[in-house]
Amino acid sequence: MSKQSEAMKEYFLLNHIPQVEVARRLNVKRSAVCTLLSGRDNIGPRRAEMLYREFGFSRDFLLTGEGELIDPTFVSKSSREQILEERLIQKELEIINLKDEISKLKQQVYKP
C-alpha cells in the first residue's frame, strides 16, 4: 500500500466518509475507490485533480508522496459558496444604496 493511499484511507476514516460517499463525490464506482485506497492503482494527474477539487488533497503529495496530504491553499466548496454569498450580499447592498441615491436625485430634479 502506498503512502498516499494510506493517508487518504486514514483521512476518510477520521472524517467518517465512507467509500460509497467518496465514490459519489468523485462520480466513480465504489470499486474504483477501493482500488485507489488499496494502492493497487497509481494516481495520475487527472485523478489527483479530482481529489484536490473534492477533498483538498495536495496534488503534489498524491503524485509524488512528498509533502502533506491536505493542500493548505485549498478553499473548500462551502467556503467558496460563503465567499460568493457575501459578495452577492455586498452587491445587493450597493444596488440598494444606488437606488436610494437615484431616488434622492430624482426628488431634487423634479422639485417644483
Stockholm file with secondary structure:
# STOCKHOLM 1.0

chainA/1-112         MSKQSEAMKEYFLLNHIPQVEVARRLNVKRSAVCTLLSGRDNIGPRRAEMLYREFGFSRDFLLTGEGELIDPTFVSKSSREQILEERLIQKELEIINLKDEISKLKQQVYKP
#=GR chainA/1-112 SS CCHHHHHHHHHHHHTTCCHHHHHHHHTSCHHHHHHHHHTCSCCCHHHHHHHHHHHCBCHHHHHHSCSCSBCTTCCCHHHHHHHHHHHHHHHHHHHHHHHHHHHHHHHHHTCC
#=GC SS_cons         CCHHHHHHHHHHHHTTCCHHHHHHHHTSCHHHHHHHHHTCSCCCHHHHHHHHHHHCBCHHHHHHSCSCSBCTTCCCHHHHHHHHHHHHHHHHHHHHHHHHHHHHHHHHHTCC
//
